[in-house]
Amino acid sequence: QVQLVESGGGLVQAGGSLRLSCAASTRAFNVYTMGWFRQAPGKEREFVAAVNAWIRRNTYYADSVKGRFTISRDNAKNTVYLQMNSLKPEDTAVYYCTARRGDFRGVTVTDYDYWGQGTQVTVSS
């Protein structure tokens, strides 16, 4: 079982930046693909970004965040980050960290096995 704990959410004005962090409780962190999803009120959970395990470290982004968000990982700290710049009100959502062992292109909810509790991001206009 892998536990994921997100942090870094908050309230920010449009155009601002936030960095989310997700700490994972596994010694095998470097072999997990890590992802971020978000869920706005009344909407389904949607893919935001993912980063493959340590060998390839390919990254994937939703079209809506390309060029504004950057996902990265620090295997020494068992942590994945989501740097969010040029935030928009439509980025307001609960952001969830997720993980699954192996290297794959994970862009759907069912691709992942473990989920954090989420952290709220609110962007004011």
Phi, psi and chi 1 to 4 in degrees:
 res  aa     phi    psi   chi1   chi2   chi3   chi4
   1 GLN       -  133.9 -169.3   76.3    5.7      -
   2 VAL  -113.2  127.8  176.6      -      -      -
   3 GLN  -100.4  136.8  -67.8 -173.7  -27.8      -
   4 LEU  -122.0  131.2  -55.8  171.4      -      -
   5 VAL  -126.8  116.2  179.1      -      -      -
   6 GLU   -90.2  154.3  -57.4   98.8  -26.0      -
   7 SER  -155.0  166.0   61.2      -      -      -
   8 GLY   105.0   -4.9      -      -      -      -
   9 GLY   -70.7  171.4      -      -      -      -
  10 GLY   164.3 -166.3      -      -      -      -
  11 LEU  -104.4  131.1  173.4   63.8      -      -
  12 VAL  -143.5  152.4   64.5      -      -      -
  13 GLN   -80.3  155.4  -71.7 -172.1  -26.7      -
  14 ALA   -55.5  137.0      -      -      -      -
  15 GLY    92.1  -10.7      -      -      -      -
  16 GLY   -83.7 -174.1      -      -      -      -
  17 SER  -133.1  152.5  -62.0      -      -      -
  18 LEU  -144.1  152.2  -79.2  174.8      -      -
  19 ARG  -122.9  120.2 -171.8  177.3   81.0  155.2
  20 LEU   -92.2  146.0  -55.0 -177.0      -      -
  21 SER  -125.1  151.4  -59.8      -      -      -
  22 CYS  -140.7  116.6  171.3      -      -      -
  23 ALA   -97.3  132.1      -      -      -      -
  24 ALA  -110.2  140.6      -      -      -      -
  25 SER   -97.1   62.1   67.1      -      -      -
  26 THR  -145.7  139.6  172.0      -      -      -
  27 ARG   -76.9  -15.0  -66.0 -178.7 -180.0  179.1
  28 ALA   -99.0   28.6      -      -      -      -
  29 PHE   -52.7  -36.7  177.7   77.5      -      -
  30 ASN   -69.3   -7.7   62.0   -6.8      -      -
  31 VAL  -107.5    9.6  -58.9      -      -      -
  32 TYR  -102.1  135.8  -80.9   78.0      -      -
  33 THR   -77.2  132.2  -71.5      -      -      -
  34 MET  -115.6  142.9  -56.8  -62.6  -64.2      -
  35 GLY  -139.8  165.5      -      -      -      -
  36 TRP  -126.1  133.4  -72.0   95.3      -      -
  37 PHE  -124.8  167.4  -77.0   69.1      -      -
  38 ARG  -143.7  155.8   66.0 -173.7 -178.7 -173.4
  39 GLN  -140.8  117.9 -171.9  166.2   17.8      -
  40 ALA   -91.8  158.3      -      -      -      -
  41 PRO   -56.0  129.9  -26.2   35.2      -      -
  42 GLY    77.5    5.1      -      -      -      -
  43 LYS  -120.8  162.2  -64.9 -172.4  176.8 -178.6
  44 GLU   -77.1  156.7  -67.1 -173.8   -8.5      -
  45 ARG   -67.3  133.3 -165.8  168.7  -63.8 -170.3
  46 GLU  -127.3  152.0   65.6  175.1    6.4      -
  47 PHE   -68.7  140.9  170.7   73.8      -      -
  48 VAL  -117.0  -56.4  174.7      -      -      -
  49 ALA  -162.5  157.1      -      -      -      -
  50 ALA  -148.8  154.5      -      -      -      -
  51 VAL  -135.2  132.1   57.2      -      -      -
  52 ASN   -72.2  172.9  -81.4  148.3      -      -
  53 ALA   -65.5  178.6      -      -      -      -
  54 TRP   -65.3  -21.5   70.3  -80.9      -      -
  55 ILE   -71.2  -50.5  -64.7  175.7      -      -
  56 ARG  -102.1  -37.8  -66.5 -170.1  -64.3  171.9
  57 ARG    52.3   34.6  -65.4 -151.8 -170.3 -172.5
  58 ASN   -62.8  148.5  -68.6  -22.1      -      -
  59 THR  -120.1  150.6   55.4      -      -      -
  60 TYR  -135.4  144.7  -48.3   96.8      -      -
  61 TYR  -137.7  148.1  -64.2   93.9      -      -
  62 ALA   -69.4  147.7      -      -      -      -
  63 ASP   -57.6  -33.5  -72.4  -17.1      -      -
  64 SER   -68.3  -16.5   58.9      -      -      -
  65 VAL  -118.7   -4.4  -54.1      -      -      -
  66 LYS   -57.3  134.7  -82.0 -178.6 -177.8  176.4
  67 GLY    85.3  -12.0      -      -      -      -
  68 ARG  -115.6  -35.7  -60.1 -171.8  -62.3  123.0
  69 PHE  -107.9  147.9  -68.9   10.7      -      -
  70 THR  -134.9  126.1  -57.5      -      -      -
  71 ILE   -99.3  141.5 -170.6  170.1      -      -
  72 SER  -150.2  165.9   61.8      -      -      -
  73 ARG  -138.7  148.3   62.8 -169.6  -60.8  157.9
  74 ASP  -122.3  100.1 -174.7  -22.6      -      -
  75 ASN   -67.2  -26.2  -71.8  -20.5      -      -
  76 ALA   -68.3  -26.0      -      -      -      -
  77 LYS  -106.7    3.4  -63.4 -178.1  178.2  179.5
  78 ASN    53.0   42.4  -73.4    6.6      -      -
  79 THR  -134.2  140.7  -59.5      -      -      -
  80 VAL  -117.1  145.3   62.8      -      -      -
  81 TYR  -121.8  155.9  -56.2   97.0      -      -
  82 LEU  -133.7  105.9 -175.1   67.5      -      -
  83 GLN   -86.8  121.6  177.3   66.4   43.3      -
  84 MET  -117.4  115.7  -54.8 -174.4  -65.4      -
  85 ASN  -115.4  164.1  -61.1  -32.3      -      -
  86 SER    49.5   48.2  -58.1      -      -      -
  87 LEU   -64.7  146.6  -77.8  161.5      -      -
  88 LYS  -121.5  156.8  -54.7  174.6 -179.2  179.4
  89 PRO   -55.5  -32.7  -29.4   36.8      -      -
  90 GLU   -71.9   -6.5   51.1  -96.7   43.7      -
  91 ASP   -82.6   -5.7  -66.2  -41.7      -      -
  92 THR   -61.6  124.9  -65.0      -      -      -
  93 ALA  -179.0  170.5      -      -      -      -
  94 VAL   -87.5  128.1  176.7      -      -      -
  95 TYR  -102.7  130.2  -77.1   69.7      -      -
  96 TYR  -116.4  136.3  -64.1   91.5      -      -
  97 CYS   -91.0  145.3  176.9      -      -      -
  98 THR  -145.3  159.1 -172.8      -      -      -
  99 ALA  -150.7  151.2      -      -      -      -
 100 ARG  -154.9  139.2  177.5 -177.7  160.5 -173.9
 101 ARG   -67.6  134.3 -167.6  179.4 -175.7   98.6
 102 GLY   112.1  174.4      -      -      -      -
 103 ASP  -107.0  117.9 -106.5   -8.1      -      -
 104 PHE  -162.5  166.8   62.2   99.5      -      -
 105 ARG   -93.6   90.2 -172.2  174.4 -174.9  -85.4
 106 GLY   -94.5  105.7      -      -      -      -
 107 VAL  -126.3    5.4  -62.4      -      -      -
 108 THR  -124.7  158.3   66.2      -      -      -
 109 VAL   -57.8  -40.5  170.5      -      -      -
 110 THR   -74.0   -6.2   55.4      -      -      -
 111 ASP   -74.0  -18.2  -74.1  -27.8      -      -
 112 TYR  -113.9  152.9  -67.6   89.6      -      -
 113 ASP  -103.6  -32.2  -64.4  -34.9      -      -
 114 TYR  -122.6  143.1  -56.3  102.4      -      -
 115 TRP  -136.4  144.2  -66.5   84.7      -      -
 116 GLY   -83.9 -179.1      -      -      -      -
 117 GLN   -82.9  -16.3  -66.6  -60.8  -52.1      -
 118 GLY    97.5  153.8      -      -      -      -
 119 THR  -135.9  136.2 -175.7      -      -      -
 120 GLN   -81.4  132.1  176.4   70.4   46.8      -
 121 VAL  -120.4  124.2  171.2      -      -      -
 122 THR  -124.7  124.2  -57.5      -      -      -
 123 VAL  -113.0  118.1 -176.2      -      -      -
 124 SER   -92.8  148.1   63.2      -      -      -
 125 SER   -89.9      -   56.9      -      -      -
